[in-house]
Amino acid sequence: LRGGGAAAVTRCSVEECGVYEQFADRAREIMRLAKQESQQSRHEYVGAEHILLALATEGTGVGANVLKTLDVDLRQIRVEVEKTLSIDPSDTRGTLSLTITADKVIQDAMEVARKLNHAYIGSEHLLLGLLCENEGVAAQVLTAFGVTLDKATRETVDLLGPISSSLSEETCIDRSQGHAPNRRTAGTVVASVLVVVLLGIVLFLCAHGS
């Protein structure tokens, strides 16, 4: 497994990059724990590896249960990830930025949630997002445990029930043409639906009030 080296970071903090209005409680907790994992290693960034550690530490969400179903020992996830982490001797108490890979993980999680017709981002979507970015330490660790995107997707759908459309190898974002999701797409759709519903209510009241 490859680790170490300087991490390429985005220009936004964890809170700014994460679309938290779409995050379920467990996903928010995972991002909080990821930030904590980074601080414990005295890193100046939150990477995909910290998100994986946080997912394993949280341990009760759908994402963690998918790993358990695939016979992955969550404690061993930590052991393997920590082998790749270095402790930075400097004092890092400032704002933590997401690495480019971690930001892509969140983008992929959003795309997976959209394709599953989910109006939220949960721990399961973060797990699938980690597997989409197959060059990072997190994905390498998961692959070493035999966890693939296909297997994790199937287990996710099995655990949540038949509420989604089928997914294929196009689950992840196609960045070959520079494609990237609009971070506020889901929020915009919800807002549009609410406007339509409220308009219908107003029209109904007007019709029956005259």
C-alpha angles and dihedrals in degrees: 000000000000121000143146128055130102116310121230107230137196123239095249134076125244091263094048097046096043114082091223097174086069096043119105117225094263092050090051089050091050091053090048090051091046089057089049091050089052093050092050089056090044092238122158093219144044111238136185088263090060090050090052091049089050092049090053092045093050086052101173106074128097090263092056091044090053089056091047091050088053088055095252116152105223090207090058090052088063093046093053096043093047090055088067097045125094123202113237110221093208123096108253111185099138132096113309117225126205116246116241089252093051091050089051089051089058091046090051091047089054091049092049091050090050093051090048089052091240119150092207141050113239137175089272091059091049089052092052089045090055090053091050091062095062098172097065129092091251094056091044091054092048091048090051087058090052095255113145131179091248094051094045092048092051092049091047092054091045092052095046096041132236096315100117142069116254118273129215139180086298090071091110127062116277103229095171089099095034093263117166132165124253103250093217099043095109093045091050092051092050091049091050092051091050091051091052092048093049091047089052091051092050092049091048093051092047092050093050096040096058 
